[in-house]
Amino acid sequence: MMWKDSYRLGVERIDNQHMELFHMTENLVNAVENGASVEVYQEILGFLKDYVIYHFKDEEAYQASIHYSGLEDHRKEHQQFTQTVLNYEKLLTENGFNNKTMKDLAGVVTTWLIYHVTDSDQKIVSQEENSSKEKFFDRYVDLFSSSVLDVMWTMAALDPGNAQVCVSSPSELQGELFVKIQLMGDLKGDAVFGFSKGLALNLLQSMTGMELTELDELVQSALCELTNISCGNAATALTQRGLCCDISTPVVCQDFVCQVDGASVHINTDSGCLSISILGELPQ
Ligand SMILES: [Fe+2]
């Protein structure tokens, strides 16, 4: 039997698919060694191709759901192998299903599969084990801060290239105007944005062309909307990565309860400062 228990990743769905792939490869090896009919070769190759495509898609979705940093490189490995199988299929279709080419294919599939499952695929789970709570939150706060910088750049021509982002503590969130948005779904908690008065007024001046001096209702409402758009973009990005995330209507808050789990960044720009905290519960 080709499959070995040491090939397991510990993710049941993926392990079962790998087992099935090894089973198919074993059938392929048996067929080429015993010299099967063209019909049998066609059937095995058809199953293998379809299953490879289905499995790679599923495995990549899993990697996205755990925010695996090596997803893009891993996807390329999958694409190259899929292309190899498709090239063999073309060759066999054009030149006839012969034992020699089928043996070449069986050798390539066997070696690639074992190497890929024991090396590349194992890296997916080793990263997952190393992901601490902190790292999860760090990734979220990065996502929310890049979203808000993008929006400020688009709406107020505030250059994100000049922004300095430093990690800070949720208990030291700074600002003169705080906007809080509730996160719902897999990521439960609050995203809190602390705007310095300077940044708030500069943003509004850039957006309206008017010189404002107070953090009045107009400023508050505009920054709530800016936060709403930014968090909406971040939530969409999270959903694309396989995490269900929804947001509430933003509210201006004077103070907020600092929870134990969370991450914060402090962003210095030429126009003023912004602190961002993501506080709450980890996705299950
Ligand atoms: Fe893989």
Boltz pocket constraint, residues with backbone or C-beta under 6 A from the ligand:
constraints:
  - pocket:
      binder: B
      contacts: [[A, 59], [A, 74], [A, 78], [A, 116], [A, 120], [A, 121]]
      max_distance: 6.0
